Amino acid sequence: MSEIKHILQQITALSDVPDPAVLKRLIDELRVSDKAHISQSKHSRAD
């Protein structure tokens, strides 16, 4: 989660339109986090 926070801070610090690479990293991080969260939810429901 700290990686996402760091990326968000970088985006916030930019005065112009964010670099597409930074936005792509953020989106990728969110996708990975979401998949991990969904995976954990499925496992916890099975218990």
Backbone bond lengths (Angstrom), bond angles and torsions (degrees), N, CA, C in turn:
res aa  C-N    CA-C-N  psi(-1)  N-CA   C-N-CA  omega(-1)  CA-C   N-CA-C  phi
1 M - - - 1.450 - - 1.521 110.93 -
2 S 1.320 118.07 -32.73 1.457 120.27 179.74 1.524 111.11 -63.72
3 E 1.322 117.33 -29.73 1.471 120.78 176.86 1.523 109.66 -64.00
4 I 1.316 117.15 -43.29 1.466 121.02 178.40 1.520 109.66 -63.59
5 K 1.328 116.86 -43.11 1.459 120.95 178.52 1.523 110.42 -58.79
6 H 1.317 115.57 -43.82 1.461 121.29 179.78 1.526 110.74 -61.37
7 I 1.327 117.02 -44.77 1.463 121.31 179.50 1.526 109.91 -63.94
8 L 1.323 117.52 -42.45 1.463 120.52 178.62 1.523 110.97 -62.67
9 Q 1.324 117.71 -38.51 1.462 121.30 177.54 1.525 110.25 -64.13
10 Q 1.333 116.69 -39.83 1.464 119.95 177.63 1.517 110.83 -62.08
11 I 1.328 116.76 -44.39 1.460 121.12 -179.84 1.526 109.89 -63.43
12 T 1.334 116.75 -44.90 1.457 121.20 -179.72 1.524 111.29 -62.01
13 A 1.322 116.06 -35.51 1.462 120.83 -178.09 1.529 112.77 -70.61
14 L 1.316 117.02 -20.24 1.465 119.66 -178.78 1.521 109.92 -75.87
15 S 1.329 115.99 134.83 1.469 119.16 -179.54 1.524 111.37 -87.64
16 D 1.322 117.89 -28.86 1.457 121.65 179.40 1.522 109.75 -100.58
17 V 1.303 115.49 -167.43 1.466 120.95 176.80 1.525 108.09 -61.04
18 P 1.325 116.92 132.13 1.469 119.80 -178.71 1.530 112.42 -61.10
19 D 1.307 114.28 150.60 1.463 121.37 175.96 1.535 108.42 -61.97
20 P 1.328 117.99 129.85 1.469 120.05 -179.36 1.524 113.67 -53.37
21 A 1.325 117.28 -33.61 1.469 120.57 179.86 1.529 110.65 -64.37
22 V 1.330 116.77 -37.22 1.468 120.52 179.21 1.527 109.63 -67.89
23 L 1.323 115.79 -43.43 1.464 118.93 178.44 1.527 110.85 -63.55
24 K 1.320 117.07 -39.85 1.463 120.70 179.16 1.532 110.38 -62.16
25 R 1.333 116.77 -42.57 1.472 120.36 177.98 1.524 110.65 -60.94
26 L 1.337 115.96 -42.62 1.459 119.87 179.87 1.528 110.30 -62.19
27 I 1.324 116.00 -47.94 1.466 120.43 -179.70 1.527 110.61 -60.80
28 D 1.329 116.58 -43.69 1.464 120.62 179.01 1.527 110.60 -61.62
29 E 1.341 116.51 -42.95 1.467 120.65 179.06 1.530 110.86 -61.74
30 L 1.321 115.68 -43.26 1.461 119.42 -179.80 1.523 110.98 -64.74
31 R 1.325 116.64 -39.08 1.471 119.94 178.13 1.522 110.68 -63.04
32 V 1.316 117.33 -44.43 1.464 121.81 179.88 1.524 109.39 -63.09
33 S 1.336 116.81 -44.70 1.466 120.76 179.54 1.511 110.72 -62.12
34 D 1.324 116.16 -42.83 1.460 120.91 -178.97 1.521 110.70 -64.02
35 K 1.330 116.95 -43.55 1.463 120.39 178.77 1.524 110.91 -63.01
36 A 1.328 116.46 -40.88 1.461 120.15 179.19 1.525 110.02 -64.81
37 H 1.309 116.40 -40.95 1.464 121.31 -179.98 1.530 110.20 -64.93
38 I 1.315 116.93 -45.55 1.465 121.47 178.81 1.520 109.82 -61.35
39 S 1.326 116.54 -43.09 1.459 120.99 -179.82 1.528 110.80 -61.76
40 Q 1.332 116.36 -43.20 1.461 120.45 179.00 1.520 110.64 -64.81
41 S 1.319 117.25 -39.26 1.464 121.30 179.93 1.523 110.47 -61.95
42 K 1.324 116.50 -43.20 1.462 120.38 -179.73 1.519 110.53 -62.99
43 H 1.337 116.59 -41.24 1.462 120.40 -179.22 1.531 110.85 -67.96
44 S 1.319 117.47 -39.90 1.458 119.64 -177.55 1.523 111.24 -70.70
45 R 1.345 117.78 -30.06 1.462 120.81 177.46 1.526 111.07 -69.40
46 A 1.312 116.55 -31.57 1.465 121.02 -178.01 1.530 112.09 -69.54
47 D 1.336 115.99 -21.93 1.481 119.25 -177.21 1.476 113.22 -69.67
